[in-house]
Amino acid sequence: MAVHERWITASRVGFAYIGTVVGAGFASGQEIMHFFTRFGVGGIWSILLVTLLFSWLGIRMMVMGARLRANSYEEFNNYLFGDRFGRWMNIFVGVVLFGVTTAMMSGTGALFEEQLGLSFHVGVIGTSLIAYFIIMRGMDGILSVNALVVPLMFLFTVLVGVQGFQSGGLDGFLSTASIAEKGHWSSSALTYVAFNLAMSQAVLVPMGNEIQDEKTLQMGGILGGVGLGLMLLSSNFALALESPEVFGMEIPMALVIETLGQGMKWFFLAVMWGEIFTTLIGNVYGLAANLEQQLPLRLHSLMVSIFTLGYLCSLVGFHVFVGKIYPFFGYCGILVLLLLVIRRYPRF
């Protein structure tokens, strides 16, 4: 593979990695606030640890997918856990994917309702229809959408961080105190990575199989991990300068955007919708690809069922998912993290 081709493909891999991880919880600031901002300056160390783990373990996951020639996360989990326990892990990952899919749909509804003054249901159903047509194009459709949306996400978070630095400065950030009543920044970092990698395997594993070139996957993993780290640092910086007011908000990032003018608000809303959308299509694609191997149903029927059930469950409320269910998934996903570290690569 020529050098320029490898860089282009690696960039697409990195963008897809970022797009899968960055969703409604990230875009709204809920995830960042819960896992990082509440630890004050300790949140920086947490994000640096997250960046390292995302880069290293993302590469391992994709390379394993390539060597296993895995079409879905099922083969990957069977390798990590063995056939017996792998079945249970596949059920758990399916639950995680469906839970996050539901959260993305709920986040879309909240965005349309709170920020645009439109119906919650219009947001959920409209986004689901667009997602359906993209997913029907397969992995190429997912890579193309992420290549378009992720650079805009990155630009937005950099602008937010720069604005925060200009208004509050580094001294203002360093003076923010931790408000975490329990837990430590290190355990928060581990649960964040565990949750996101358990979810991301739905895209990373089959993407590794599709790309195959391990050097490209390594470059893409580093680009994805470092990109995620920079986005987390920038957003966390801006949110910390607005604490403690942000801790009582459904969409904390909205408080940051208020100071940037009307044009920036619309940019934020477009980026937030894009972040939700990229995670949604990745999750539904992975879930449907796995179920297609288990059930005598066509991809079309599976996706319609997933979107319908997701719509019904999305009525629970967005903040409930991020504050209660995400951390629980994170603790359960730590076992995936451990086995991903200690398991050797499959032989060619």
Secondary structure, DSSP 8 states (H G I E B T S, - for coil): --HHHHHHHHHHHHHHHHHHH--HHHHHSHHHHHHTGGGTTHHHHHHHHHHHHHHHHHHHHHHHHHHHT-SSHHHHHHHHHHHHHHHHHHHHHHHHHHHHHHHHHHHHHHIIIIIS---HHHHHHHHHHHHHHHHTT-HHHHHHHHHHHHHHHHHHHHHHHHHHHHHHHHHHHHT-----SS--HHHHHHHHHHHHHHHHHHHHHHHHHHH--HHHHHHHHHHHHHHHHHHHHHHHHHHHTTTTGGGG-SSTHHHHHGGG-HHHHHHHHHHHHHHHHHHHHHHHHHHHHHHHHHSS--HHHHHHHHHHHHHHHGGG-HHHIIIIIHHHHHHHHHHHHHHHHHS-----
